[in-house]
């Protein structure tokens, strides 16, 4: 994996902080990041679909309310587009992620 789409909510402090932490280590890992805002389900769908065409990509899902609400959708998108994913909570894994 050389590219990662980071699902985050830019309207909450934790979403900005988590993305900032990921952003700070990405260069040392040779990773290119693309933030995907999770304000609503349409943004998640279109963001992941647009990113899925990029080679060597995967998903990093940050913790947040919208991500939890839409976790089944996020898991299904990762599976449909065959993107490896890192989830913030065990509930994503028990839901099939």
Secondary structure, DSSP 8 states (H G I E B T S, - for coil): --EEEEEE-TTSHHHHHHHHHHHHHHHHHT-EEEEEE-SSHHHHHHHHHHHHTSTTEEEEE---HHHHHTHHHHHHHHHHTT-EEE-SSHHHHHTT-
